Amino acid sequence: MDAFEYSESDVLYTQLSLFQKFMKRHSLDKMTTLHLFKENEVFEILSDCYESVQLDGDGEILNDIDTLLKNNGVTIE
């Protein structure tokens, strides 16, 4: 693999890690978080933007997810 190639397992690991951190950040259960991620295509965005996700820190990516959800009309308390 060259510097810009990555495996599906790399992407899946990153998606899962951010999913768990998002759950913890907002004190949400798995099903609520899964619904939010699926309805707002967060998994697809993380996959499509994988190279950028790798360059930014988790905190910045989580902030981006929060912004995406807010822009989509989602309110998380």
CORCORPE-V67526 format. One record per residue. RES is the residue in three letters. SS is DSSP state (H for helix, E for strand, L for the rest). BURIAL is # if it has 16 or more other C-alpha atoms within 10 Angstrom, else .. D_CENTER is the distance of its C-alpha to the mean C-alpha in whole Angstrom. Layout:
RES/SS/BURIAL/D_CENTER ; RES/SS/BURIAL/D_CENTER
This chain:
MET/L/./24 ; ASP/L/./24 ; ALA/L/./22 ; PHE/L/./20 ; GLU/L/./20 ; TYR/L/./17 ; SER/L/./17 ; GLU/H/./15 ; SER/H/./15 ; ASP/H/./13 ; VAL/H/#/10 ; LEU/H/./10 ; TYR/H/./11 ; THR/H/#/8 ; GLN/H/#/6 ; LEU/H/./8 ; SER/H/./8 ; LEU/H/#/5 ; PHE/H/#/6 ; GLN/H/./9 ; LYS/H/./9 ; PHE/H/#/8 ; MET/H/#/10 ; LYS/H/./13 ; ARG/H/./12 ; HIS/H/./13 ; SER/L/./16 ; LEU/L/./14 ; ASP/L/./15 ; LYS/H/./14 ; MET/H/./15 ; THR/H/./14 ; THR/H/#/10 ; LEU/H/#/11 ; HIS/H/./13 ; LEU/H/./10 ; PHE/H/#/8 ; LYS/H/./11 ; GLU/H/./13 ; ASN/L/#/10 ; GLU/L/./9 ; VAL/H/#/5 ; PHE/H/#/6 ; GLU/H/./9 ; ILE/H/./8 ; LEU/H/#/5 ; SER/H/#/9 ; ASP/H/./11 ; CYS/L/./10 ; TYR/H/#/10 ; GLU/H/./13 ; SER/H/./12 ; VAL/H/#/9 ; GLN/H/./12 ; LEU/H/./14 ; ASP/L/./12 ; GLY/L/./12 ; ASP/H/#/9 ; GLY/H/./11 ; GLU/H/./11 ; ILE/H/#/7 ; LEU/H/#/7 ; ASN/H/./10 ; ASP/H/./9 ; ILE/H/#/6 ; ASP/H/#/9 ; THR/H/./12 ; LEU/H/./10 ; LEU/H/#/11 ; LYS/H/./14 ; ASN/H/./15 ; ASN/L/./15 ; GLY/L/./17 ; VAL/L/./15 ; THR/L/./17 ; ILE/L/./15 ; GLU/L/./18
